[in-house]
Amino acid sequence: MQEIITTIFFIFAVIDPIGSVPVYLEATKEFDEIHKRKIAIRAAIIAYAILLFFILIGQLILEGMSVSLDAFQISGGVILFLFALTMIFGDGKPEKEKSQITDYKHVTIFPVAIPSIASPGAIMAVVIMTDNNLYSITQQAITTALVFVVILITALILLVANKVQKRIGSYGITVISKIMGLILASYAVQNILSGINDYFMLN
């Protein structure tokens, strides 16, 4: 049970639903409430489909390229760590992604579904967390289900995005995003250390 709670908390950190609120509000500011709700639901579905695709196919692609497990852990950890640094020290996920909005007619896929919900960090994280060499089919199925739960929570948060932003405020959202970045950085470093340890057979 503790492992499930830890996993869902990490997935929540890497997807960062709270950080997606300002992006969603900016992307949908020209739409009425009905269309805003449709965008939130569709974006969540698309984001989950993308993450599910990489859960199922991501490792096969890497194995087809003859990438070893240790190299994958180290490189994946480095990418996650760099992504976490942008969350901690950068302008923040919301500001960066809001600045990329150029077409308000196609905001469901970009930037709400990608990269706000299904970010590069989230994609890399789900691939690492469902590695066939480390986790059983049952464990991978549980992780996939937990990803769905977090995406569902994200959709619910986006549906009440105005209330969330009013209650937490833009500064509160930024603080939460940076905390999520710190958690993600810790997980990334652990993956790097595990990869190095296994490669050099230190234990």
BAPA-189640 format. One line per 10 residues: their letters; for each residue x, y, z of N, C-alpha, C. Coordinates in Angstrom, 1 decimal. Atoms other than C-alpha are relative to their C-alpha. Example, Ala and Ser with C-alpha at 12.3 -4.5 7.8 and 13.67 -1.06 7.14 Angstrom:
BEGIN
AS	0.9,-1.2,0.0,12.3,-4.5,7.8,0.9,1.2,0.0  -0.9,-1.1,0.0,13.7,-1.1,7.1,-0.8,1.1,0.8
END
This chain:
BEGIN
MQEIITTIFF	0.8,-1.2,0.0,0.0,0.0,0.0,0.9,1.3,0.0  -0.9,-1.2,-0.1,2.8,2.4,0.9,0.7,0.2,-1.4  -0.7,-0.1,1.3,4.5,1.6,-2.5,-1.0,0.7,-1.0  1.0,-0.6,0.9,1.2,2.5,-4.3,-0.1,1.5,0.3  0.2,-1.4,-0.4,0.9,5.8,-2.4,1.3,0.8,-0.5  -1.3,-0.6,0.5,4.6,6.6,-3.2,0.0,0.2,-1.5  0.0,0.0,1.5,4.1,5.8,-6.9,-1.0,1.1,-0.5  1.0,-1.0,0.4,0.9,7.9,-7.2,0.4,1.4,0.3  -0.5,-1.3,-0.4,2.5,10.8,-5.4,1.1,0.5,-1.0  -1.0,-0.4,1.0,5.5,10.7,-7.8,-0.6,0.3,-1.4
IFAVIDPIGS	0.7,-0.3,1.3,3.2,10.5,-10.9,-0.7,1.3,0.1  0.6,-1.3,-0.2,1.3,13.5,-9.5,1.0,1.1,-0.1  -1.1,-1.0,0.0,4.6,15.3,-9.1,0.5,0.3,-1.4  -0.6,-0.1,1.3,5.8,14.6,-12.6,-1.0,0.6,-1.0  1.0,-0.5,0.9,2.5,15.4,-14.3,-0.4,1.4,0.4  0.2,-1.3,-0.6,1.9,18.4,-12.0,-1.3,0.6,-0.5  1.4,-0.5,0.4,-1.9,19.0,-12.5,-0.2,1.4,0.4  0.2,-1.4,-0.5,-1.8,22.2,-10.4,0.7,1.0,-1.0  -0.7,-0.8,0.9,0.8,23.6,-12.7,-0.6,0.2,-1.4  0.7,-0.1,1.3,-1.4,23.0,-15.7,-1.2,1.0,0.0
VPVYLEATKE	1.2,-0.9,-0.1,-4.2,25.3,-14.4,0.2,1.3,-0.7  -0.2,-1.3,0.7,-2.7,28.6,-15.6,0.1,-0.2,-1.5  -0.1,0.3,1.4,-1.9,27.0,-19.0,-1.4,-0.2,-0.6  1.4,0.3,0.5,-5.4,25.7,-19.4,-0.9,1.3,0.0  0.8,-1.2,-0.1,-7.0,29.0,-18.3,0.4,1.0,-1.1  -0.5,-0.9,1.0,-4.8,31.0,-20.7,-0.5,-0.5,-1.4  0.4,0.6,1.3,-5.5,28.5,-23.6,-1.4,0.1,-0.3  1.4,0.1,0.2,-9.2,28.5,-23.1,-0.8,1.3,0.3  0.7,-1.3,-0.4,-9.9,32.2,-22.3,-1.0,0.5,-1.0  0.9,-0.5,1.1,-11.7,32.8,-25.6,-1.2,-0.9,-0.2
FDEIHKRKIA	1.1,0.9,0.1,-14.1,29.9,-25.1,-1.0,0.1,1.1  1.0,0.0,-1.0,-17.4,29.6,-23.3,0.2,-1.2,0.9  -0.1,1.1,-1.0,-17.9,27.2,-20.3,-0.1,-1.4,-0.6  0.2,1.3,0.6,-19.2,24.3,-22.4,1.2,-0.5,-0.7  -1.2,0.4,0.7,-16.2,24.3,-24.7,1.2,-0.1,0.9  -1.1,0.1,-1.0,-13.8,24.8,-21.8,0.0,-1.4,0.6  0.1,1.3,-0.6,-15.1,21.6,-20.2,0.3,-1.1,-1.0  -0.4,1.0,1.0,-14.8,19.7,-23.5,1.5,0.0,-0.2  -1.5,-0.1,0.2,-11.2,20.9,-23.9,0.7,-0.7,1.1  -0.7,0.6,-1.1,-10.3,19.8,-20.4,-0.1,-1.6,-0.1
IRAAIIAYAI	0.2,1.4,0.1,-11.8,16.3,-20.9,0.8,-0.6,-1.2  -0.7,0.5,1.2,-10.4,15.8,-24.4,1.5,0.0,0.2  -1.5,-0.1,-0.2,-6.9,17.0,-23.4,0.4,-1.1,1.0  -0.4,1.0,-0.9,-6.9,14.6,-20.5,0.0,-1.4,-0.7  0.0,1.3,0.8,-7.9,11.7,-22.8,1.2,-0.2,-0.9  -1.1,0.0,1.0,-5.3,12.6,-25.4,1.3,-0.2,0.8  -1.2,0.1,-0.8,-2.6,13.0,-22.7,0.2,-1.4,0.5  -0.1,1.3,-0.5,-3.4,9.6,-21.2,0.3,-1.0,-1.2  -0.2,0.8,1.2,-3.4,8.0,-24.7,1.5,0.1,-0.4  -1.4,-0.2,0.3,0.1,9.5,-25.3,0.9,-0.8,1.0
LLFFILIGQL	-0.7,0.7,-1.0,1.4,8.2,-22.0,-0.1,-1.5,-0.1  0.3,1.4,0.1,-0.2,4.8,-22.5,0.8,-0.6,-1.2  -0.8,0.4,1.2,1.5,4.6,-26.0,1.5,-0.2,0.4  -1.4,0.2,-0.4,4.9,5.1,-24.4,0.2,-1.1,1.0  -0.1,1.1,-0.9,4.2,2.7,-21.6,0.1,-1.3,-0.8  0.1,1.2,0.8,3.4,0.0,-24.2,1.2,-0.2,-1.0  -0.9,0.1,1.2,5.9,0.9,-27.0,1.4,0.6,0.3  -1.2,-0.7,-0.3,8.6,3.1,-25.4,1.2,-0.9,0.2  -1.1,0.9,-0.3,10.8,0.3,-24.1,0.4,-0.8,-1.3  -0.3,0.8,1.2,10.5,-1.7,-27.4,0.8,0.8,-0.9
ILEGMSVSLD	-0.8,-0.9,0.9,11.8,1.3,-29.3,1.5,0.1,0.5  -1.4,-0.1,-0.6,14.8,1.6,-26.9,0.7,-1.3,-0.2  -0.7,1.3,0.1,15.5,-2.1,-27.0,0.4,-0.3,-1.5  -0.3,0.1,1.4,15.3,-2.0,-30.8,1.3,0.8,-0.4  -1.2,-0.8,0.3,18.1,0.6,-30.7,1.2,-0.6,0.8  -1.0,0.7,-0.8,20.1,-1.8,-28.4,0.5,0.9,1.1  -0.3,-0.8,-1.2,20.0,0.6,-25.4,-0.1,-0.9,1.2  0.0,0.8,-1.1,21.0,-1.2,-22.3,-0.8,0.6,1.2  0.8,-0.5,-1.1,19.0,-1.0,-19.1,0.7,1.0,0.8  -0.8,-1.0,-0.8,21.8,0.8,-17.2,0.1,1.3,-0.7
AFQISGGVIL	-0.1,-1.2,0.8,22.2,3.3,-20.0,-1.3,0.8,0.0  1.3,-0.6,0.0,18.5,3.9,-20.1,-0.3,0.6,1.4  0.2,-0.5,-1.4,18.3,4.4,-16.3,0.8,1.3,0.1  -0.9,-1.2,-0.2,21.2,6.9,-16.4,-0.5,1.2,-0.9  0.5,-1.0,0.9,20.0,8.8,-19.5,-1.3,0.6,0.4  1.4,-0.4,-0.4,16.4,8.8,-18.3,0.1,0.9,1.2  -0.1,-0.8,-1.2,17.5,10.1,-14.9,0.6,1.4,-0.3  -0.6,-1.3,0.4,19.6,12.9,-16.5,-1.1,0.9,-0.6  1.0,-0.8,0.7,16.7,14.0,-18.7,-1.1,0.5,1.1  0.9,-0.3,-1.0,14.3,13.9,-15.7,0.6,1.1,0.9
FLFALTMIFG	-0.6,-1.0,-0.9,16.8,15.9,-13.6,0.0,1.4,-0.7  0.0,-1.3,0.8,17.2,18.6,-16.3,-1.4,0.6,0.0  1.4,-0.5,0.0,13.4,18.8,-16.6,-0.4,0.5,1.4  0.3,-0.5,-1.4,13.1,19.1,-12.8,0.7,1.3,0.3  -0.7,-1.3,-0.2,15.7,21.9,-12.8,-0.8,1.2,-0.6  0.8,-1.1,0.6,13.5,23.9,-15.2,-1.2,0.3,0.8  1.1,-0.3,-0.9,10.6,23.5,-12.8,0.4,0.7,1.2  -0.5,-0.6,-1.2,12.7,24.6,-9.9,0.6,1.4,-0.2  -0.8,-1.3,0.2,14.9,27.4,-11.3,-0.5,0.8,-1.2  0.5,-0.7,1.1,13.1,28.3,-14.5,-1.1,1.0,0.3
DGKPEKEKSQ	1.2,-0.9,-0.1,10.2,30.7,-15.2,-1.2,-0.8,0.6  1.1,0.8,-0.5,8.0,27.8,-14.2,-0.8,-0.6,-1.2  0.7,0.7,1.0,5.9,25.4,-16.2,-1.1,0.8,-0.6  1.0,-0.8,0.5,2.9,27.7,-16.5,0.4,1.1,-1.0  -0.4,-1.2,0.8,4.7,30.8,-17.8,0.6,-0.5,-1.4  -0.7,0.5,1.2,6.8,28.8,-20.3,-1.0,-0.5,-1.1  0.9,0.6,0.9,3.9,27.0,-21.8,-1.1,1.0,-0.5  1.0,-1.1,0.4,1.5,30.0,-21.8,0.6,0.8,-1.2  -0.7,-0.8,1.1,4.1,31.8,-24.0,0.0,-0.7,-1.3  -0.1,0.8,1.3,3.9,29.0,-26.6,-1.4,0.0,-0.7
ITDYKHVTIF	1.3,0.0,0.6,0.2,29.6,-27.3,-0.1,1.0,-1.1  0.1,-0.9,1.2,-0.2,31.0,-30.8,-1.3,-0.2,-0.7  1.3,0.3,0.7,-3.4,29.4,-32.1,-1.0,-0.5,1.0  0.9,0.4,-1.0,-6.3,29.4,-29.7,-1.1,-0.9,-0.5  1.0,0.9,0.6,-8.4,27.2,-32.1,0.5,-1.5,0.2  -0.5,1.4,-0.1,-6.2,24.1,-31.5,0.8,-0.2,1.3  -0.7,0.0,-1.3,-5.3,24.4,-27.8,-0.2,-1.4,0.7  0.2,1.3,-0.7,-6.6,20.9,-26.8,1.2,-0.8,0.0  -1.2,0.8,0.1,-3.6,19.1,-28.1,1.2,0.7,0.4  -1.1,-0.9,-0.4,-1.1,21.9,-27.8,-0.5,1.3,0.5
PVAIPSIASP	-1.0,0.6,-0.9,-0.3,23.1,-25.2,-0.6,-0.7,1.2  0.6,0.6,-1.2,-2.9,21.6,-22.8,0.4,-1.5,0.1  -0.3,1.5,-0.1,-2.5,17.8,-23.6,1.5,-0.2,0.0  -1.5,0.0,0.2,1.2,18.3,-24.8,0.4,1.4,-0.1  -0.8,0.8,-1.0,3.4,19.4,-23.1,-0.5,0.3,1.4  0.4,-0.3,-1.4,1.4,20.6,-20.1,-0.3,-1.2,0.8  0.4,1.2,-0.8,-0.1,17.3,-19.0,1.0,-1.2,-0.4  -0.9,1.1,0.5,1.9,14.7,-21.1,1.3,0.7,-0.4  -1.2,-0.7,0.2,5.2,16.5,-20.7,1.1,-1.0,-0.3  -1.1,0.9,0.2,8.6,15.1,-21.8,0.4,-0.7,1.3
GAIMAVVIMT	-0.4,0.7,-1.3,9.4,14.4,-18.1,-1.0,-1.1,0.3  1.0,1.1,-0.3,6.1,12.5,-17.7,0.1,-1.2,-0.9  -0.2,1.2,1.0,6.7,10.4,-20.8,1.2,-0.8,0.4  -1.2,0.8,-0.5,10.2,9.5,-19.6,-0.2,-0.7,1.3  0.2,0.6,-1.3,9.0,8.8,-16.1,-0.8,-1.3,-0.2  0.8,1.2,0.1,6.3,6.3,-17.2,0.7,-1.1,-0.7  -0.8,1.0,0.6,8.7,4.5,-19.4,0.9,-0.7,1.0  -0.9,0.5,-1.0,11.2,4.1,-16.6,-0.8,-0.8,1.1  0.8,0.6,-1.1,8.4,3.1,-14.1,-0.7,-1.3,-0.5  0.6,1.2,0.5,7.2,0.3,-16.4,1.0,-0.8,-0.8
DNNLYSITQQ	-1.0,0.7,0.6,10.5,-1.2,-17.4,-0.2,-1.5,0.2  0.2,1.5,0.0,10.1,-4.9,-18.3,1.0,-0.7,0.7  -1.2,0.7,-0.7,13.5,-5.8,-16.8,-0.1,0.2,1.5  0.0,-0.3,-1.4,12.6,-4.3,-13.4,-1.3,-0.3,0.6  1.3,0.2,-0.6,8.9,-4.7,-12.9,-0.9,-1.1,-0.7  0.8,1.0,0.5,6.4,-7.5,-13.3,-1.2,0.6,-0.8  1.2,-0.5,0.8,3.3,-7.3,-15.6,-1.0,0.6,1.0  0.9,-0.5,-1.0,1.2,-6.8,-12.4,0.4,1.3,0.4  -0.4,-1.3,-0.5,3.3,-4.0,-11.2,-0.1,1.1,-1.1  0.1,-1.0,1.1,3.3,-2.3,-14.7,-1.5,0.3,-0.2
AITTALVFVV	1.4,-0.3,0.1,-0.5,-2.7,-14.8,-0.5,0.9,1.1  0.3,-0.8,-1.1,-0.8,-1.1,-11.4,0.4,1.5,-0.3  -0.5,-1.3,0.3,1.4,1.8,-12.5,-0.8,0.7,-1.1  0.9,-0.5,1.1,-0.7,2.2,-15.7,-1.3,0.5,0.6  1.2,-0.4,-0.6,-3.8,2.3,-13.6,0.1,1.3,0.8  -0.2,-1.2,-0.9,-2.3,4.9,-11.2,0.2,1.3,-0.9  -0.2,-1.1,0.9,-1.3,7.1,-14.2,-1.4,0.5,-0.5  1.4,-0.3,0.3,-5.0,6.9,-15.2,-0.7,0.8,1.1  0.5,-0.7,-1.2,-6.0,8.0,-11.7,0.4,1.4,0.0  -0.6,-1.3,-0.1,-3.7,11.0,-11.8,-0.5,0.9,-1.2
ILITALILLV	0.5,-0.7,1.1,-4.9,12.0,-15.3,-1.5,0.4,0.3  1.4,-0.2,-0.4,-8.5,11.7,-14.0,-0.1,1.2,1.0  -0.1,-1.1,-0.9,-7.6,14.0,-11.1,0.4,1.3,-0.7  -0.3,-1.2,0.7,-6.0,16.4,-13.5,-1.2,0.6,-0.8  1.2,-0.4,0.7,-9.2,16.5,-15.6,-0.9,0.7,0.9  0.9,-0.6,-1.0,-11.2,17.3,-12.5,0.5,1.3,0.5  -0.6,-1.3,-0.5,-8.8,20.0,-11.4,-0.2,1.1,-1.1  0.2,-0.9,1.1,-9.0,21.6,-14.9,-1.5,0.4,-0.1  1.4,-0.3,0.1,-12.8,21.5,-14.8,-0.4,1.1,1.1  0.3,-1.0,-1.0,-12.7,23.7,-11.6,1.3,0.9,0.1
ANKVQKRIGS	-1.3,-0.8,0.0,-9.5,25.6,-12.7,-0.2,1.4,0.5  0.2,-1.3,-0.5,-11.0,29.0,-12.0,0.0,0.1,1.5  0.1,0.0,-1.5,-11.8,28.1,-8.4,1.4,-0.3,0.6  -1.4,0.4,-0.5,-8.3,26.5,-8.0,0.9,1.2,0.0  -0.9,-1.1,0.1,-6.5,29.6,-9.2,-0.4,1.1,1.0  0.4,-1.0,-0.9,-8.6,31.9,-7.1,0.3,-0.3,1.5  -0.3,0.4,-1.4,-8.1,29.9,-3.9,1.5,-0.1,0.3  -1.4,0.2,-0.2,-4.4,29.1,-4.4,0.8,1.3,-0.4  -0.7,-1.1,0.5,-3.3,32.1,-6.4,1.2,-0.4,-0.9  -1.1,0.3,0.9,-0.6,32.3,-9.1,1.3,-0.3,0.7
YGITVISKIM	-1.2,0.3,-0.8,2.2,32.4,-6.5,-0.1,-1.4,0.6  0.2,1.4,-0.6,0.8,29.3,-4.8,0.2,-1.1,-1.0  -0.2,1.0,1.1,0.7,27.4,-8.1,1.5,-0.1,-0.3  -1.4,0.0,0.3,4.3,28.4,-8.8,0.8,-0.7,1.1  -0.6,0.7,-1.1,5.4,27.2,-5.3,-0.2,-1.5,-0.1  0.4,1.4,0.1,3.6,23.9,-5.7,0.8,-0.7,-1.2  -0.8,0.5,1.2,5.3,23.4,-9.2,1.4,-0.2,0.4  -1.4,0.1,-0.4,8.7,24.0,-7.7,0.2,-1.1,1.0  -0.1,1.2,-0.9,8.1,21.5,-4.9,-0.1,-1.3,-0.8  0.1,1.1,0.9,7.0,19.0,-7.5,1.3,-0.3,-0.7
GLILASYAVQ	-1.2,0.1,0.6,10.2,19.7,-9.3,1.1,-0.5,0.9  -1.0,0.5,-1.0,12.3,19.0,-6.2,-0.2,-1.5,0.2  0.3,1.4,-0.2,10.6,15.7,-5.7,0.5,-0.8,-1.3  -0.4,0.6,1.3,11.2,14.8,-9.4,1.5,-0.1,-0.1  -1.5,0.0,0.0,14.9,15.8,-9.1,0.6,-1.1,0.9  -0.4,1.1,-0.9,15.3,13.4,-6.2,-0.1,-1.3,-0.6  0.2,1.2,0.7,13.8,10.6,-8.1,1.0,-0.2,-1.2  -0.9,0.0,1.1,16.0,11.4,-11.1,1.4,-0.4,0.4  -1.4,0.3,-0.6,19.2,11.3,-9.0,0.1,-1.4,0.4  0.0,1.4,-0.4,18.2,8.0,-7.6,0.1,-1.0,-1.1
NILSGINDYF	-0.1,0.9,1.2,17.8,6.5,-11.1,1.4,0.1,-0.5  -1.4,-0.2,0.5,21.2,7.9,-12.1,0.9,-0.9,0.9  -0.8,0.7,-0.9,22.8,6.4,-9.0,-0.2,-1.5,-0.2  0.3,1.4,0.2,21.1,3.0,-9.6,0.6,-0.5,-1.2  -0.6,0.4,1.3,22.2,2.9,-13.2,1.5,-0.1,0.1  -1.4,0.0,-0.2,25.8,3.7,-12.3,0.4,-1.2,0.9  -0.3,1.1,-1.0,25.8,1.2,-9.4,-0.1,-1.4,-0.8  0.1,1.2,0.7,24.5,-1.6,-11.7,1.0,-0.2,-1.1  -1.0,0.1,1.1,26.8,-0.8,-14.6,1.4,-0.4,0.5  -1.3,0.3,-0.5,29.9,-0.9,-12.5,0.0,-1.1,1.1
MLN	0.2,1.1,-0.9,28.5,-3.7,-10.3,0.7,0.3,1.4  -0.7,-0.4,-1.2,29.5,-1.8,-7.1,-0.4,-0.8,1.2  0.5,0.8,-1.2,27.4,-4.0,-4.8,0.2,-1.5,-0.3
END
